[in-house]
Every structure is written in C-alpha cells, then in structure tokens.
C-alpha cells in the first residue's frame, strides 16, 4: 500500500510499515475498523513505549493524539473526563494552575491517557498510590463489534482489568474519567541522599520510603566492585501553601512545562561508549549533594528531567536502544544484585539505572507492578546483548519476577508467558470481546499474546 | 516478528535439507526456541533434519518443495505462511552440476538454470509478495562468489548464481520502505555435501561459518555478506583482473 508509513517505538528499533490514520471521533475509529482487513488494528498515542506496542506491520494504526479534548471537569472532586489522546502534559498545563496534579506520572509527561491505561503505567508514588489505572473511574472502550462499552472496576471488571495493562489489545480506549490529585502548590519538597553502594541504597529505601509520597533512586551502572550500586536517591512530596517561601505564595500554582532544546538526528552509532558515559555518570554522582533536605523543586525538575530535552532517544544513534525493566519480589534482593552485577560487568554503556520499590499490585491481568523492587536501564543495541538479556530473564524468572511490556522489545514469548501466569485469563477476555483478533500489534505477534 | 535485537520467531528453510540451511537453523536454535518450516522434497533426509531440529528445541513443520517442479513453490509458500508470519526465509537450495556434462548438454544446462535461477526467482517473488503484505521479514538468498565473475571451470553454475544475485540485489532495492529486506550471501567454496569429493578452493569455508554470517547479517540489517569476509576483497581483485590472466588462473 502506498499510504503506509514506517513506525517505531521510543527505542527506534525494528520499524514496520502501517497505514496511520488520525482519528477524531468514534465514527472514524469504526471506519478504520471496518476496513481493517487481515492485518488488524492497534491504537497509538505518543509512542513512548520503547518497543513495538504501537506498531502493526502491514495493518492499520490509529493516531489517537487527534482526540485530545477535556470533556468535563469537577473542581470539587477533581474528576476529569477526557478523550484518550490527551497527554499528561496537557492535563498538567490545564489543571496544575487549578490545584490538581495527575494521579500518577511516569518519567515523561509525554504520554496519552489511553497509553497510560493500556500500559498501566506507574510513577514515583507507586508505593503509596498504585498505578494509573487505579485512578481511572471508567473508560469507554470500542471493541471489535464496533460497539462502545463503558467499563469500570464495577462494570465488567474482567474487561476493565484486561484493558488496564492490556497494551491496546482489547479494543480502542476512547474516553476515560480520571481522579486527579489535589495540590496546594506546584512545588515539590525534595530530599536527596547519596548512597555509596547497593546495600546501603536498598536499606535506605526499605527503611524510610514510607515517609515519602514520591521516591526514586538513580544508580550508576558503571560503578564496579565495592561501589557497585552507588546511587542518588530523590524523594519528596508536594509543598503546602504554608511551606512556600513568601515570594512564591502569591502564585503558588504557577506551572510551566516545556521542552527547552531538541536533539538533532545526527548522532553516529557508538558515540555513547564506556568512556563518555562513565565520565558523565562520575560527574553526575559527584555533583549530587550527599544529603540535602527540603529543597524546593519544580514539577519538571523533580518528575520529568529528561522532558527538557526533546528527542533525547536520538543520542543512541541510528541502531537504537532497548530498555531493560524488570521487577522481583521483596526477599529476592540477591536476584536484583545479580542482574545489576552482570549488566555492569558486561560493560553496557548505560547511563543511569532507576531503582524503585513497588507497593501492592492491582487486578490487571498483564499489569506490571507487583510488590518488590523494580530496576530499569537503557542499553544501546550492541553485540551479545540478546544473549545477555535472555540469561538475565532466567535470573528474574527464578526469582518469580517479570518484565514490563511498555519497555519490552525483545523478551522471548515463552519467557513472557512464565512471567505472567494470568496470561490465559487475559486471552480468554480477548477471545470474548475480539474473537477474530482484529486488535493486534507487532508486540502481540512477537509474543503470541 | 524479528525483535529489537534481531532474533526471529520463525524461520523458513527453502531447500531445508541443505547443509547451510540446517546449520542456520541450528545456530538460531542455540539461542532461542523458534518455529522452523523445513521446505524440501519428501525424503528420509528431510525427516532426519526435522527430527534433529525438533530435538534442538524447534517447533518444526515440514512442507513439500521441489525446485524441479515449477508449480510447487506457490503451494510451499502458502503452506509455510499458514502457520503465521515468516520472519526469516532462507533460500538455500541449489546444485553444482557436472561442468563437463553442462558444457555440452543443453538439457542439463537448462535443468541447472531451472533449479539455481528460475526456481529461486519464483520463490523470491512469492515470498516478497507475502512479506510485503505482512509488512516485515527478511529473505536470505544464497548466492556464490562464483557468480561474481564466471570462471571456465564452472561457468554454467556461475552464470546461474550471477542471475540469482542480480535478481535478489534488485529485489532488495525495490523493497526499501516496505519493512521487508533481503540479505544476499556470497560464500566461497563451502565444504558440504554439495561439494563432496571436489578439491578445495582457497579461502574455503563451512556451513557453520555461513550460518554465523547469516545470523549476524540479519541481526545487523546487512544487505550483502561474503563468507569468509576476506572474499569480498579477493573477488574485487579478481573482477578487475585482465581476462588474459583471469582465464589462465588455475581454479
């Protein structure tokens, strides 16, 4: 077909062609669905999934970002009804000045509400607030029969919890109601701690995470031996009006989220090598304070430092990169240490890894978060990586851990099935609402979901 | 689907009992289990190959294919695709022929042309159609350095490989932007059942080395690979050798 475009994910690996159609309303979604043909359809938001979740080789892809309106907002309750293509960025622009923050934000604001539900994303507050879908009161899902179903944790809970984390494979999320979080100011009160190794990091997080609403640690993956796992921990909460300095009290909810610079697409492969990245990591560790309390930071600085640089995924060059994100239950710290140790000795030129403690999981059949430790790091595509990550998956499986579909671009299908024992339940719901498998994606084909 | 790190989920071996095809499947299976379709004539050797690849962890299907039967390619591709997308297809069949006979027997020359050129072009066309529809896939075509400049000792064989090489190189260019790609593999003398009993040429190689080059070429998204790699420079030299010298070379 001549009107196909090549689509890829954030990691810029494995692009495939599809017919990409912007859809503004239900009728346009239905029209594409009716014309889908054998290769099926999947919805695409802002394409921040690292792998192939929002690609559909030879088929149709819906560009949902065209449907981005706020339909209703209740300033008393903080409930907002939106079209699924609206971004968290836009929600913040609209509602932070009115005293409401998104209930959950990942490390980037540039995701859509539909994508946030489809990947059941988490943020720095997972240990207290759970994942995004737990703040969704209902969603409108257009299923394979062309009908729109309003589903919620009460109304067809199976379909709701198959859709939350279901990577767009149950249908098209058209609209949702999200419970926003009330804030008194747009500033965060942040505590920073530096820890010299993995043990001290894990005990610091285990002992004091409950004191903070938001918590995350950045690990220098290139530090070896005794310094393995050295980290900078930043934790905080929103400041109350009283806690703001006098000069900010006049406009406590002032908010400005913007992209400051954009990376040009000219980075050669191999620019990021062990030497350049190690130098960066060293500098970053040394410039962080050893211990700092109650520092006021803006929302972008605390939550979305990388959003200041547009298209930062280009620095990995044309071969792209993968993100390896896995979680293991509490009590399996040794497995996490082994994963980190092997990644570090393999010599991947990775910037910082992120480590965080998850709170309780939710009923989502393919939802990623579950109680334990989660580790995420970006790795440029390089020789031997496929085998290394396959062997790390074995460590994770032995520890009864799992990998995150929104980040995945390379897990083995049988490995995935072992990690997600509720896959059969998910398949049963999918079979009920989409017996022909009209909704599909490269990810679904790769993993035989 | 071929994943972000170049690992496929399914592999079609056309001429599935050839040493290079089997070595390629073994090489992939050493990394991960995957679906392998062995397309070949129904022979005891095909059953043995299927058993071996199953034991190595493959989810193996066998499909009938006979390069000498012009109608079998279409049935073969349809049967192979019935079980799901084809991520990597290796076109590995071919014959060396007997040069003495080929030099004087037009029927033998035509038969070799059918097996080494016509059938790969038919299979390549069918696979390209199929993969364009599925929006992804890699076709691996086994060419030969013999096709780069035909030598008096095996020019009929060399000419069939020259045709095959030209076809797949052009096909590769025509598929840019479709998600489908073609890898043309140009091995030197491969010690295999096809060359059994022949004197070894310089820079000879093994089916395992060719398999390694295929796996790594697919992983890196390459369009052409020589095996061994040094062949590229040797052939570049030979292509520009004056004819008066070239025809006197002892191989």
Interface residues (C-beta under 8 A of the other chain):
Chain A: X4 X6 X11 X13 X14 X15 X16 X17 X18 X39 X51 X52 X56 X57 X58 X59 X320 X322 X381 X385 X386 X387 X389 X390 X409 X410 X412 X413 X414 X442 X445 X446 X448
Chain B: X1 X2 X3 X4 X5 X6 X7 X9 X31 X32 X33 X84 X85 X132 X133 X134 X135 X136 X177 X178 X179 X219
